[in-house]
Amino acid sequence: MTSDKPAETTSLAAIAPSPRIDVMLPSKERFGPANAGAISGVVLDQIRNSATPDCFRVVGTAVDQPFEGIAFHGLRPRHAWLRGGNIGFAAAYLDSLRGVPSPDLVEVHSRCHVAAYLKTKRPDLRVALYLHNDPRDMKGSRSVSERRRLLASMAAVICVSDYIRACFLDGLDQAGSLASKVATARNGATRWLKTPAPKKPMILLAGRMVPEKGILECALAMALVLKDHPEWEVVIAGARRFEDSTPGSYEGQIASALAPLGKRARMTGFLPIDQIHDLQEQAAIIACPSIWHDPMPKAVLEALAAGSALLTTRRGGIPEVAEGRAHIVDTPDVDGFATALHRLVTDVSYREALQHAAWQDFPFTAARMARDADTIRARAINTMAVA
């Protein structure tokens, strides 16, 4: 299913007076450089790349040091022990709106039940839902009837990939014109390099250390393939969460899988983004071996932005950006990864062709993501204003 593309003539800058948009994060997110999660990273990139950054105020759990240069409103959930963290956070937000003018749009990220709660408590608010994951697995949108109610009440439903858009519309065949409210602003990344960087015989995996990312299966495959290629090294960067933490049992399994490679394999744990970028610049091969239906992982986008040969899987939204630019594994298991790695390591021409394709054909910029999202927001504000 293809995305419903917003009209190019619609922009936030064309709305007068300038609209005010509150961007509400999940309560677990931390909007600051120390422990920013994936959703905070997307929001940060969008606002920094927006043509109208002053329209936005990020609403999130209070942090000691939020990102600089962006309006941030820190809150503490109200009665979280009773309501849960996200509804408690939404209640605190509604309290903060008492006696002040309402924003033109409240954009709720990745919490369907929070978006529905806000509309129930304040029907006058324009609420948009921003989906980073499959809504069929989320509280408040698992059933077709729940998604139908959301579609009717939301000003817009913004999706990080066409795959996620199709997930939301699954079973809503009779949505008719309402389906136009569900649109894609595909995730993007900022290319930090001006020219292609020299590569070294390194395979990099950077991401959260969780089973669905397929890192253990890929590590087992690397141990099999690289035993015969001593010039290659492996770096695995990341932790279970977006923060420094004690390695868990899953990290231990990965370390055991890589043990045959000795000092040629290292696990760094959590690293700040600038250190991740340094590794991405150097790595001849970057693996993003998701075995679940990954909506649109930033690791895939950054691998392409770095001009590395990308090894990834045909899962979720990944093929939307990887097709024709990467080696895509259809069966993400140890054998499938080993076959792919063997070709990427031994076939220099093939590896360099993928590096060239990644560098030369990279339309998935953060600026494009921000422009698409802003167009959807502007259309939602204009449409609701007319209605």
C-alpha positions in Angstrom: 0.0 0.0 0.0 1.4 3.4 -0.9 1.4 6.4 1.3 -1.1 9.2 0.9 1.3 12.1 0.1 0.3 15.5 1.5 -0.2 18.4 -0.9 3.1 20.2 -1.6 1.5 23.6 -1.4 0.6 23.3 2.3 3.1 24.5 4.8 3.2 25.7 8.4 4.9 28.9 7.3 1.8 29.7 5.2 -0.5 29.7 8.3 -1.1 33.0 10.0 -0.7 33.6 12.8 2.1 31.1 13.2 0.6 27.9 14.7 1.6 26.5 18.1 2.2 22.7 18.2 2.8 20.7 21.3 4.7 17.5 20.7 3.9 15.0 23.5 6.5 12.3 24.1 5.8 8.9 25.8 6.4 9.2 29.6 9.5 6.9 29.4 11.3 9.1 26.9 14.0 11.5 28.1 14.4 14.5 25.8 18.0 15.3 26.5 21.5 14.4 25.2 22.2 12.0 28.1 19.6 9.3 27.5 17.5 10.3 24.4 15.6 7.4 23.0 14.6 6.7 19.3 11.4 8.8 19.5 13.2 11.8 21.1 15.8 11.5 18.3 13.2 11.7 15.6 11.5 14.7 17.2 14.8 16.5 17.7 15.8 16.0 14.0 12.4 17.2 12.8 12.4 20.4 14.8 16.0 21.2 14.0 15.3 20.7 10.3 11.9 22.4 10.2 11.4 25.6 8.3 9.4 26.8 11.3 11.1 25.5 14.4 9.6 28.1 16.7 6.1 26.5 16.2 7.0 23.6 18.4 7.1 22.9 22.1 8.2 19.5 23.2 6.2 18.2 26.2 8.0 15.4 28.0 9.0 14.0 31.4 11.1 16.6 33.2 14.9 16.2 32.8 17.8 18.1 34.3 19.3 19.0 30.9 17.0 19.0 27.9 18.3 19.6 24.4 19.3 23.2 23.9 17.6 25.6 21.5 14.2 23.8 21.6 11.2 24.9 23.7 10.7 22.1 26.3 8.0 21.8 28.9 8.9 19.2 31.5 6.1 17.5 33.5 5.7 14.8 36.2 2.9 12.3 35.8 -0.1 12.8 38.1 -1.0 9.8 40.2 1.0 7.4 38.0 0.6 4.7 40.6 -3.1 4.7 39.8 -3.4 5.8 36.2 -0.1 4.5 34.8 2.8 6.6 33.6 1.4 7.7 30.3 -2.2 8.6 31.3 -0.8 10.3 34.4 1.5 12.3 32.2 -1.5 13.2 29.9 -3.5 14.3 33.0 -0.6 16.5 34.1 -0.5 18.0 30.6 -4.2 18.8 30.6 -3.8 20.5 34.0 -1.1 22.7 32.5 -3.5 23.9 29.8 -6.0 25.3 32.2 -6.4 29.0 31.9 -4.1 29.3 28.8 -4.9 29.3 25.1 -4.9 25.9 23.5 -2.3 24.9 21.0 -3.3 24.6 17.4 -2.2 20.9 17.4 -1.3 18.4 20.1 0.9 15.7 18.5 1.0 12.5 20.6 3.9 10.2 19.8 3.5 6.4 19.9 0.8 6.2 22.6 -2.6 5.6 21.0 -4.5 5.4 24.3 -3.1 8.7 25.3 -4.3 10.4 22.1 -7.8 8.9 22.7 -7.7 10.0 26.3 -6.9 13.6 25.4 -9.8 13.7 22.9 -12.2 12.3 25.4 -11.2 14.8 28.1 -10.8 17.8 25.8 -12.9 17.3 22.6 -12.0 20.8 21.5 -8.3 19.9 21.1 -6.9 19.1 17.7 -4.9 15.9 18.3 -2.6 14.1 15.9 -1.2 10.6 16.5 2.4 10.0 15.4 3.1 6.2 15.0 6.6 4.8 15.4 5.5 1.2 15.7 2.7 -1.2 14.7 -0.5 0.1 16.3 -2.0 -3.4 16.2 0.4 -4.1 19.1 -0.4 -1.0 21.1 -2.9 -0.3 23.9 -5.9 1.6 22.5 -5.5 0.5 18.9 -5.1 -3.3 18.8 -8.6 -3.9 17.4 -10.1 -2.6 14.2 -12.8 -0.8 16.1 -10.3 1.1 18.2 -8.4 2.2 15.1 -11.6 3.2 13.4 -12.5 5.4 16.4 -9.0 6.9 16.3 -9.2 7.6 12.6 -12.5 9.4 13.1 -11.3 11.6 16.0 -7.7 12.4 15.0 -6.7 15.4 13.0 -4.0 13.3 11.4 -2.2 10.0 11.8 1.5 10.3 10.9 3.4 7.1 10.2 7.2 6.6 10.0 6.9 4.2 7.0 4.4 3.0 4.5 4.5 -0.3 6.4 3.2 1.3 9.5 0.5 3.2 7.5 -0.7 -0.2 6.2 -0.7 -1.6 9.7 -3.0 1.2 10.9 -5.4 0.8 8.0 -5.5 -3.0 8.3 -9.2 -3.9 8.4 -10.3 -0.4 7.6 -11.2 -1.1 4.0 -14.4 1.1 4.3 -12.5 4.1 5.7 -13.2 6.1 2.5 -12.0 9.7 2.5 -10.9 9.4 6.2 -8.0 7.3 5.1 -6.4 10.4 3.6 -5.7 11.5 7.2 -3.2 8.6 7.5 0.0 9.7 5.9 3.7 8.8 5.9 6.6 11.0 7.0 9.3 8.5 6.5 12.1 8.6 9.1 15.3 10.3 7.9 18.9 10.9 9.0 21.3 13.8 8.7 24.4 13.0 6.6 27.3 14.2 8.7 29.9 13.5 6.0 30.7 15.8 3.1 32.5 13.1 1.1 32.7 9.3 1.3 35.0 8.2 4.1 37.8 5.6 3.6 36.6 2.2 4.8 38.4 -0.4 6.9 37.7 -4.2 7.1 35.3 -3.8 10.0 31.7 -5.0 10.5 29.6 -2.8 12.7 26.3 -3.5 14.5 24.9 -0.5 16.4 21.6 -0.7 18.2 19.7 -1.9 21.2 20.8 -5.3 22.6 17.4 -7.0 22.4 16.5 -10.3 20.7 14.3 -8.9 18.0 17.2 -7.0 16.5 18.8 -10.3 15.4 22.2 -9.4 16.8 22.9 -12.9 18.3 22.1 -14.7 15.1 24.3 -12.3 13.2 27.1 -12.7 15.7 27.0 -16.4 15.3 27.2 -16.0 11.6 30.2 -13.6 11.9 32.1 -16.1 14.0 31.6 -18.7 11.3 32.6 -16.5 8.4 35.4 -14.4 9.8 37.4 -17.3 11.2 38.9 -17.6 7.7 39.4 -13.9 7.3 41.7 -12.7 10.0 42.0 -9.1 8.6 38.4 -8.4 9.6 37.2 -7.1 12.9 33.8 -6.8 14.5 32.4 -4.0 16.7 29.0 -4.2 18.4 27.9 -1.0 20.0 24.8 -0.5 22.1 23.0 -1.6 25.3 19.5 -2.8 26.2 18.3 0.8 26.5 19.5 4.2 25.3 21.8 4.6 28.3 24.8 3.1 29.9 23.8 0.0 31.9 25.1 -3.3 33.2 25.2 -5.9 30.4 22.4 -8.5 30.7 22.2 -12.1 29.7 21.5 -11.4 26.1 24.8 -9.4 25.8 26.5 -12.4 27.4 25.2 -14.7 24.8 26.5 -12.4 22.1 29.9 -12.2 23.7 30.0 -16.0 23.9 29.1 -16.2 20.2 31.9 -13.8 19.3 34.5 -15.5 21.6 36.2 -17.5 18.8 37.2 -14.3 17.2 39.2 -13.2 20.2 40.5 -9.6 20.2 39.1 -9.1 16.7 35.6 -8.7 18.2 34.6 -6.1 20.8 31.4 -4.9 22.5 31.5 -1.3 23.5 28.2 -1.0 25.4 26.3 2.3 25.0 28.1 5.1 23.1 27.2 8.7 22.4 26.0 9.4 18.9 29.3 11.1 17.8 31.3 8.0 18.7 28.7 5.9 16.8 29.2 8.1 13.8 33.0 7.6 13.9 32.5 3.9 13.8 29.9 4.2 11.0 32.4 6.2 8.9 35.1 3.5 9.3 33.0 0.3 8.8 33.1 -1.3 5.4 30.0 -3.3 6.3 27.2 -2.3 8.7 24.7 -5.0 9.7 21.2 -4.2 10.8 19.9 -7.7 11.1 16.3 -7.2 12.5 14.3 -10.4 12.7 11.1 -8.6 13.6 9.1 -6.2 11.5 11.2 -3.1 12.2 9.1 0.0 11.3 12.0 2.2 10.0 15.2 1.9 12.0 17.5 4.8 12.1 20.5 2.4 12.1 19.6 1.4 8.5 19.3 5.0 7.4 22.6 6.0 9.1 24.4 3.0 7.5 23.4 4.3 4.1 24.2 7.9 5.0 27.7 6.7 5.9 28.2 5.1 2.6 28.8 1.6 4.0 27.7 -1.7 2.5 24.5 -2.4 4.4 23.4 -5.9 5.3 19.8 -6.0 6.5 16.5 -7.9 6.3 13.2 -7.9 4.5 11.3 -6.9 7.5 8.8 -4.2 8.2 9.6 -0.9 6.6 13.2 -1.6 5.9 12.9 -2.6 2.2 11.3 0.9 1.6 14.8 2.4 1.9 17.1 -0.6 1.5 15.8 -2.1 -1.8 18.5 -1.6 -4.5 20.9 0.0 -1.9 21.8 -2.9 0.3 22.1 -6.7 0.6 18.7 -7.8 1.9 18.4 -11.2 3.6 15.0 -12.8 3.1 15.4 -15.5 5.8 17.0 -13.8 8.8 18.7 -16.8 10.5 22.3 -17.8 11.1 22.6 -19.5 7.7 21.1 -16.6 5.9 23.4 -14.1 7.6 26.4 -16.3 7.0 25.8 -16.6 3.3 25.3 -12.8 3.0 28.4 -12.0 5.1 30.6 -14.4 3.1 29.7 -12.6 -0.1 30.1 -9.1 1.4 33.5 -10.0 2.8 34.9 -11.9 -0.2 33.4 -10.1 -3.2 35.2 -6.7 -3.1 33.5 -5.4 -6.3 30.0 -6.3 -4.9 30.8 -4.6 -1.5 32.1 -1.5 -3.1 29.1 -1.3 -5.5 26.8 -1.3 -2.4 28.9 1.4 -0.8 28.7 3.5 -3.9 24.9 3.0 -4.2 24.4 3.9 -0.5 26.4 7.1 -1.0 25.1 8.3 -4.4 21.4 7.5 -3.8 20.4 8.8 -0.4 17.1 10.8 -0.5 16.1 9.8 3.1 17.3 13.0 4.8 16.1 14.5 8.0 15.2 17.6 6.1 12.9 15.7 3.9 11.3 13.9 6.9 10.7 17.3 8.6 9.2 18.8 5.5 6.8 15.9 5.0 5.8 15.9 8.6 5.3 19.7 8.6 3.1 19.4 5.5 0.9 16.8 7.2 0.6 19.0 10.3 -0.3 22.1 8.3 -2.9 20.2 6.4 -4.4 18.9 9.6 -4.6 22.4 11.1 -6.1 23.9 8.0 -8.6 21.1 7.5 -9.8 21.2 11.1 -10.0 25.0 11.1 -12.2 24.9 8.0 -14.3 22.1 9.5 
